[in-house]
Amino acid sequence: MSKLRSGACALVAIAALVVTSCGGSDDDGGTGSADKQETAVVAKARDGLDALKRSVLSTGPNGEKPTPASEVSLSAQELQQIKDKHATAAIVLHYGGNDWSNAQVNGLRNALGRMGVRVIAVTDANFKPEKQVSDIETVLAKKPDIIISIPTDPVATADAYRKAARQGVKLVFMDNVPKGFTPGKDYVSVVSADNYGNGVASAHLMAEQLEGTGKIGIVFHEADFFVTKQRYEAFKKTIADQYPDIEVVAEQGIAGPDFAGDAEKVASAMLTRNADLDAIWAVWDVPAEGVLAAARANGRNDLDVTTIDLGQNVAIDMAKGGPIKGLGAQRPFDQGVTEATLAGYGLLDKKAPPYVAVNALPVTRSNLESAWKTVYHQGLPPKVVEAEG
């Protein structure tokens, strides 16, 4: 009996192998073709993400080619010359209190301190151009040698920055520049992350998560803001050109200043009108928090979300294995250091590159800890560690 049972088992095993082989062929409608398509999509996405390590895709506000931040430096002699000037600086933000702004200020304070430059003001315009104009006026009364700033609106704030330039203040910009300003004449330089590259990264991460097919929504920044436009354009173009089976079925802009609240309303409307929506892209982490709130309110824990900027709240969601599946991160601390160094160029009348960029950084749950250290130059916050379980 044992021989008969052994023979029967052998026949069953052979039959199973035949069935498996037939099921995996390309000609019989089996799953082999779908598996190959999935593998091709994942390979394409990962190749695209890997390429971002080697190049910067963004151009400057006036179409300038990017100079790597690694090429911006001051010699020991130049640092001493700057220290001897006992210069002062003001940091004029579009809005503050978020992880990105805090990291920028930390990087600036760190580098300016090493240069002997005293920070006399840090302002927060709450994304209101009229408030930023008032902030600039207040700061100018303190007669700073340097202003490092990100304009809320390139047109509405231009006259205020022009007044600063006429007063002899050295201007270094983050991300955006006032309309009509010329680098090397009206301002020293502008520094940004590779925002186009981060838009590309968030598109590849979404495509990988969706395995190349699905319906998505987009929450973009409805403003004349150079870097957020780059992200939006890069995301849409990458999806359209490289992932034709991913369909954008809804998109809506938000103007703020309540970016999380506005994004929650927009995302809720998208989910209500499109019950089969697979994913939503948000232009940065604060709107993404609103998308997360909408997903929870609509019982859509299966929704996939990608975004840009590594803030603590999206990091917590990612650590928990929540809807945030990936993002393109800026490196705001490093940007702040570079901006401070370029302010030193201005004090020395040293020729500066007109546009300096820092590479994009794709982030998923698997590299969250190392990415946080790269972005903020410190370990994961306790709340994120706790979320990892």
C-alpha positions as CSV (number, residue, x, y, z in Angstrom):
1,M,0.0,0.0,0.0
2,S,2.8,2.3,0.8
3,K,4.2,1.9,-2.8
4,L,0.7,2.7,-4.3
5,R,0.4,5.8,-2.1
6,S,3.9,6.9,-3.1
7,G,3.0,6.5,-6.7
8,A,-0.2,8.4,-6.4
9,C,1.5,11.2,-4.6
10,A,4.1,11.4,-7.4
11,L,1.4,11.6,-10.0
12,V,-0.4,14.4,-8.1
13,A,2.8,16.3,-7.8
14,I,3.5,16.0,-11.5
15,A,0.0,17.1,-12.3
16,A,0.3,20.2,-10.0
17,L,3.5,21.2,-11.8
18,V,1.8,20.9,-15.2
19,V,-1.1,23.0,-14.0
20,T,1.2,25.6,-12.5
21,S,3.2,25.8,-15.7
22,C,0.2,26.2,-17.9
23,G,-1.3,28.8,-15.6
24,G,1.8,30.9,-15.8
25,S,2.1,31.0,-19.6
26,D,1.7,34.2,-21.6
27,D,-0.8,32.6,-24.0
28,D,-3.6,31.2,-21.9
29,G,-4.9,34.2,-20.0
30,G,-3.1,33.3,-16.8
31,T,-1.4,35.6,-14.3
32,G,2.1,35.6,-15.8
33,S,1.5,38.7,-18.0
34,A,0.0,40.7,-15.1
35,D,3.0,39.7,-12.9
36,K,5.4,40.9,-15.6
37,Q,3.5,44.2,-16.0
38,E,3.7,44.7,-12.2
39,T,7.4,44.0,-12.2
40,A,8.0,46.4,-15.0
41,V,6.1,49.2,-13.3
42,V,8.0,48.6,-10.0
43,A,11.3,48.5,-11.9
44,K,10.5,51.7,-13.8
45,A,9.5,53.5,-10.6
46,R,12.7,52.4,-8.7
47,D,14.9,53.4,-11.7
48,G,13.2,56.8,-11.7
49,L,13.8,57.2,-7.9
50,D,17.4,56.1,-8.2
51,A,18.1,58.7,-10.9
52,L,17.2,61.5,-8.5
53,K,20.2,60.7,-6.4
54,R,22.5,61.7,-9.3
55,S,20.8,64.8,-10.7
56,V,18.7,67.9,-9.9
57,L,15.7,68.4,-12.2
58,S,14.6,71.8,-11.1
59,T,15.6,75.0,-12.8
60,G,15.7,78.4,-11.1
61,P,12.9,81.0,-11.1
62,N,14.4,82.6,-14.3
63,G,15.3,79.3,-15.9
64,E,18.8,79.2,-14.3
65,K,20.7,75.9,-14.3
66,P,21.1,74.6,-10.7
67,T,24.4,74.7,-8.9
68,P,24.8,71.9,-6.3
69,A,24.8,73.1,-2.7
70,S,28.0,71.2,-2.2
71,E,29.8,73.8,-4.3
72,V,28.9,76.7,-2.0
73,S,31.6,77.3,0.6
74,L,33.6,79.9,2.5
75,S,37.3,79.6,3.3
76,A,38.7,80.1,6.8
77,Q,40.0,83.5,5.8
78,E,36.6,84.5,4.4
79,L,34.8,83.4,7.6
80,Q,37.1,85.5,9.7
81,Q,36.5,88.5,7.4
82,I,32.8,88.0,7.9
83,K,33.2,87.7,11.7
84,D,35.1,91.0,11.8
85,K,32.0,92.8,10.2
86,H,29.8,92.0,13.2
87,A,26.9,91.7,10.8
88,T,23.2,91.2,11.6
89,A,20.5,89.3,9.8
90,A,16.7,89.0,9.7
91,I,14.8,85.9,8.7
92,V,11.5,86.8,7.0
93,L,9.3,83.7,6.6
94,H,6.1,83.1,4.5
95,Y,4.7,81.2,7.5
96,G,6.3,79.5,10.4
97,G,5.7,76.9,13.1
98,N,5.9,74.0,10.8
99,D,8.6,71.4,10.6
100,W,10.1,72.8,7.3
101,S,10.3,76.4,8.6
102,N,11.7,75.3,11.9
103,A,14.4,73.3,10.3
104,Q,15.3,76.2,7.9
105,V,15.6,78.6,10.9
106,N,17.7,76.0,12.8
107,G,20.1,75.6,9.8
108,L,20.3,79.4,9.4
109,R,21.0,80.1,13.1
110,N,23.6,77.3,13.2
111,A,25.5,78.6,10.2
112,L,25.1,82.3,10.9
113,G,26.3,81.7,14.4
114,R,29.5,80.1,13.1
115,M,30.0,83.2,10.9
116,G,29.5,85.6,13.8
117,V,26.3,87.0,12.3
118,R,23.6,87.9,14.9
119,V,20.0,87.1,14.1
120,I,17.9,90.1,15.2
121,A,14.5,89.0,13.9
122,V,12.5,86.0,12.7
123,T,9.0,86.9,11.3
124,D,6.0,84.8,10.4
125,A,3.6,86.2,7.7
126,N,1.0,83.4,8.1
127,F,1.1,83.3,4.2
128,K,-0.4,86.8,4.0
129,P,1.4,89.1,1.6
130,E,0.2,92.2,3.3
131,K,1.6,90.9,6.7
132,Q,4.9,90.1,5.1
133,V,5.2,93.6,3.6
134,S,4.6,94.9,7.1
135,D,7.2,92.5,8.5
136,I,9.8,93.7,6.0
137,E,9.1,97.4,7.0
138,T,9.5,96.5,10.7
139,V,12.7,94.6,10.1
140,L,14.2,97.4,8.0
141,A,13.8,99.8,10.9
142,K,16.4,97.6,12.7
143,K,18.9,98.1,9.9
144,P,20.0,94.5,9.2
145,D,22.9,93.8,6.9
146,I,21.2,90.6,5.6
147,I,17.6,89.5,5.0
148,I,17.0,85.8,4.2
149,S,13.4,85.3,3.1
150,I,10.8,83.4,1.2
151,P,8.2,85.7,-0.5
152,T,4.6,84.8,0.0
153,D,3.7,86.4,-3.3
154,P,6.3,87.5,-5.9
155,V,4.3,90.5,-7.1
156,A,2.7,91.8,-3.9
157,T,5.9,91.9,-1.9
158,A,8.3,93.1,-4.7
159,D,8.2,96.8,-3.7
160,A,9.1,96.0,0.0
161,Y,12.0,93.8,-1.1
162,R,13.1,96.5,-3.5
163,K,13.2,99.0,-0.7
164,A,15.4,96.7,1.3
165,A,17.8,96.3,-1.7
166,R,18.0,100.1,-2.1
167,Q,18.9,100.3,1.6
168,G,21.9,98.1,0.9
169,V,20.6,95.0,2.6
170,K,22.0,91.7,1.1
171,L,19.0,89.6,0.1
172,V,19.1,85.8,-0.1
173,F,15.9,84.0,-1.0
174,M,14.4,80.6,-0.2
175,D,12.6,78.9,-3.1
176,N,10.9,82.0,-4.6
177,V,12.0,85.5,-5.8
178,P,10.1,88.8,-6.2
179,K,9.0,89.6,-9.7
180,G,11.5,91.6,-11.8
181,F,14.5,90.9,-9.5
182,T,17.8,90.1,-11.1
183,P,20.4,87.8,-9.4
184,G,23.7,89.4,-8.7
185,K,22.1,92.8,-8.9
186,D,19.0,92.9,-6.8
187,Y,19.7,89.8,-4.7
188,V,22.6,87.4,-4.0
189,S,21.1,84.1,-4.8
190,V,18.1,81.8,-4.3
191,V,18.3,78.3,-2.7
192,S,15.7,75.5,-3.0
193,A,15.2,71.8,-2.8
194,D,14.8,70.0,-6.1
195,N,11.1,70.7,-6.1
196,Y,10.6,69.3,-9.6
197,G,12.5,66.2,-8.6
198,N,10.4,65.8,-5.5
199,G,7.3,66.0,-7.6
200,V,8.7,63.3,-9.8
201,A,9.6,61.2,-6.7
202,S,6.1,61.4,-5.3
203,A,4.7,60.3,-8.7
204,H,7.0,57.2,-8.9
205,L,6.2,56.3,-5.3
206,M,2.5,56.5,-6.0
207,A,2.8,54.4,-9.2
208,E,4.8,51.8,-7.4
209,Q,2.1,51.6,-4.7
210,L,-0.7,51.3,-7.2
211,E,1.3,48.9,-9.3
212,G,0.8,51.1,-12.3
213,T,-3.0,51.3,-12.5
214,G,-5.8,53.2,-10.7
215,K,-7.8,56.4,-10.3
216,I,-6.3,59.3,-8.4
217,G,-7.0,62.8,-7.2
218,I,-4.7,65.8,-6.9
219,V,-4.7,68.6,-4.3
220,F,-2.5,71.4,-5.5
221,H,-1.5,74.9,-4.3
222,E,-3.6,77.5,-6.1
223,A,-1.2,80.4,-6.0
224,D,1.6,82.0,-8.1
225,F,4.2,80.2,-6.1
226,F,7.2,78.9,-8.1
227,V,8.2,75.8,-6.2
228,T,4.7,74.4,-5.6
229,K,3.9,74.9,-9.2
230,Q,7.0,72.8,-10.1
231,R,5.9,70.0,-7.8
232,Y,2.4,69.9,-9.3
233,E,3.7,70.0,-12.9
234,A,6.3,67.4,-12.3
235,F,3.8,65.0,-10.6
236,K,1.2,65.3,-13.4
237,K,3.8,65.0,-16.2
238,T,5.4,62.0,-14.7
239,I,2.1,60.2,-14.2
240,A,0.9,61.1,-17.7
241,D,4.1,60.3,-19.6
242,Q,5.2,57.1,-17.7
243,Y,2.1,55.6,-16.2
244,P,-0.8,55.7,-18.7
245,D,-3.0,53.3,-16.7
246,I,-3.2,55.8,-13.8
247,E,-6.0,58.2,-14.4
248,V,-6.4,61.6,-12.8
249,V,-10.1,61.8,-12.2
250,A,-10.2,64.9,-9.9
251,E,-8.1,67.8,-9.0
252,Q,-8.6,70.9,-6.9
253,G,-6.5,73.8,-5.7
254,I,-6.3,75.3,-2.2
255,A,-5.1,78.8,-1.3
256,G,-4.9,78.7,2.5
257,P,-3.9,79.9,5.0
258,D,-5.8,76.9,6.5
259,F,-4.1,74.4,4.2
260,A,-5.0,71.3,6.3
261,G,-8.6,72.4,6.7
262,D,-9.0,73.4,3.0
263,A,-7.4,70.1,1.9
264,E,-9.7,68.1,4.1
265,K,-12.8,69.7,2.5
266,V,-11.5,69.2,-1.0
267,A,-10.4,65.6,-0.4
268,S,-13.8,64.8,1.2
269,A,-15.6,66.1,-1.9
270,M,-13.3,64.0,-4.2
271,L,-14.0,60.8,-2.2
272,T,-17.7,61.5,-2.2
273,R,-17.9,62.0,-5.9
274,N,-15.5,59.2,-6.7
275,A,-16.2,56.1,-4.6
276,D,-13.6,54.2,-6.5
277,L,-10.7,56.7,-6.0
278,D,-7.5,54.8,-5.2
279,A,-5.2,57.5,-4.1
280,I,-4.7,61.3,-3.6
281,W,-1.6,63.4,-4.1
282,A,-1.1,66.5,-1.9
283,V,1.3,69.3,-2.7
284,W,3.0,69.2,0.7
285,D,2.7,67.6,4.1
286,V,0.2,70.0,5.8
287,P,-2.4,69.6,3.0
288,A,-1.7,65.9,3.2
289,E,-2.7,66.0,6.8
290,G,-6.1,67.3,5.7
291,V,-6.3,64.4,3.1
292,L,-5.7,62.0,6.0
293,A,-8.5,63.5,8.0
294,A,-10.8,63.2,5.0
295,A,-9.9,59.6,4.5
296,R,-10.6,58.8,8.2
297,A,-13.9,60.6,8.1
298,N,-15.0,58.8,5.0
299,G,-13.9,55.3,6.2
300,R,-11.2,55.1,3.5
301,N,-8.2,53.6,5.4
302,D,-7.4,51.9,2.1
303,L,-6.6,55.2,0.4
304,D,-3.0,55.7,-0.7
305,V,-1.4,59.2,-0.3
306,T,1.9,60.6,-1.5
307,T,3.1,64.1,-0.9
308,I,6.2,66.3,-0.5
309,D,8.0,67.4,2.8
310,L,8.8,65.1,5.7
311,G,6.8,66.6,8.6
312,Q,6.3,64.9,12.0
313,N,2.6,64.2,11.5
314,V,3.0,62.5,8.1
315,A,6.0,60.6,9.5
316,I,3.8,59.3,12.3
317,D,1.2,58.1,9.8
318,M,3.9,56.4,7.7
319,A,5.4,54.7,10.7
320,K,2.0,53.3,11.6
321,G,1.6,51.9,8.1
322,G,-1.2,54.4,7.4
323,P,-2.3,55.9,4.1
324,I,1.0,58.0,3.6
325,K,3.0,55.5,1.5
326,G,5.8,57.8,0.3
327,L,7.0,61.4,-0.2
328,G,9.7,63.5,-1.7
329,A,11.6,65.3,1.1
330,Q,13.3,68.6,1.0
331,R,16.4,69.1,3.2
332,P,15.5,72.4,4.9
333,F,18.3,72.3,7.5
334,D,20.9,72.0,4.7
335,Q,19.1,74.7,2.7
336,G,19.4,77.0,5.7
337,V,23.1,76.4,6.0
338,T,23.5,77.1,2.3
339,E,21.5,80.3,2.5
340,A,23.6,81.6,5.3
341,T,26.8,80.8,3.4
342,L,25.5,82.7,0.4
343,A,24.6,85.6,2.7
344,G,28.3,85.5,3.5
345,Y,29.1,85.8,-0.2
346,G,26.9,88.9,-0.2
347,L,28.8,90.5,2.7
348,L,32.1,89.8,0.9
349,D,30.8,90.9,-2.5
350,K,31.8,87.4,-3.7
351,K,30.3,86.3,-6.9
352,A,27.5,83.8,-6.2
353,P,25.7,81.2,-8.4
354,P,22.2,82.6,-9.1
355,Y,20.4,79.4,-8.3
356,V,21.5,76.7,-5.8
357,A,19.6,73.4,-5.3
358,V,19.6,70.4,-3.0
359,N,18.8,67.0,-4.3
360,A,15.4,65.4,-3.8
361,L,15.1,62.7,-1.2
362,P,12.5,59.9,-1.7
363,V,11.1,58.6,1.6
364,T,9.1,55.5,2.4
365,R,8.5,53.6,5.7
366,S,11.6,51.5,5.0
367,N,14.0,54.5,5.1
368,L,12.1,56.8,7.4
369,E,14.7,56.8,10.2
370,S,17.7,57.6,8.0
371,A,15.7,60.1,6.0
372,W,14.7,62.0,9.1
373,K,18.4,62.2,10.2
374,T,19.3,63.5,6.7
375,V,16.5,66.1,6.7
376,Y,16.7,67.4,10.3
377,H,20.2,66.3,11.5
378,Q,18.7,64.6,14.5
379,G,17.0,61.3,15.5
380,L,13.4,60.5,15.0
381,P,11.0,62.3,17.4
382,P,9.7,60.2,20.3
383,K,6.1,60.3,18.8
384,V,7.4,58.8,15.5
385,V,9.4,56.1,17.4
386,E,6.3,55.2,19.4
387,A,4.2,55.0,16.2
388,E,6.7,52.5,14.8
389,G,5.7,50.1,17.6
